[in-house]
Amino acid sequence: MLTIFILLLCISVFLVWWTYPRFGLWLYKHANKTEAKIYGLKTFSAEVGETRMVYLSNNQQDKPVLVMVHGFSADKAVWLRFARRLTNDYHIIVPDLAGHGETGFRKEWDYSISAQATRIIKLLDELNLDKAHIIGNSMGGFIAAHIGRFHPERAQSIVLIDPAGVKAPEKSKMDNMLAQGINPFYIENRQQFYTFFAMTMQKPPYLPKITKDALAKYYQGRKPQLKQIFHAFNLPEGKLDNHVGQIKVPTLIIWGEKDDILHVSATKIWQKIERSKLIVWQDLGHMPMLEDPKRTANALRTFYAAEFGSA
């Protein structure tokens, strides 16, 4: 009898261990889908070259177009609470980049900045959209800046939120880790994920422990993919350090001063964009649009009103 009890207990412990991360990930994805639906954002997909790109949109065809581009290792969900504040006045498009989210990963795809930027342009082509305001965070900001430089006819403006793409004069916490051979995006255990998550935001939205633990497991499984993508978008020939002055479209630069991923001193380089405006928030980190979506959305409205006469 005791043997049966121990066997059942072992089975129960195993089932809890096996299902815990899967339930946490399901909970996270289900919550994001529910939020998107509440905000009037529906899921669509489009053939973009070799990729079927999945994106969210409110499909407001008669409104100015905003394309929101997420950063490395993230997905379209990071824009939800920011996008909800703009859905009444703009045609919102929020894609999952190749290698991320529902668009998925394939080893043979090109993950360079130029390739990702080209996919955004092709998505606009597929949707019969000539121009858009391009908004990007981190790697997504790098992509937005690339579009502003090489495809200015397609970018009505660009908004760069803690963008990658240049070497900051001062080192961030992540720079110091990379110098020691540690990439905080490459997760091997739960504690590493918790450390990484704390670096991404100064004021993160609440996530239950079960969801964080599930995301930790998810990142562990993606480590080989993330290594390939990180290497591809950080190729030296793609960097913009000596080229930001070639960006001529209206540009808003937003930075959280407490950013541990990309040091705020990089703003000195980005400000070489002739038609640029800079905002630095002392209390925020790497993802202002997620840490304080209302403040970030209001900053965009003010910028658009000044540049285009409408908020």
Disulfide bonds with the S-S distance in Angstrom:
none
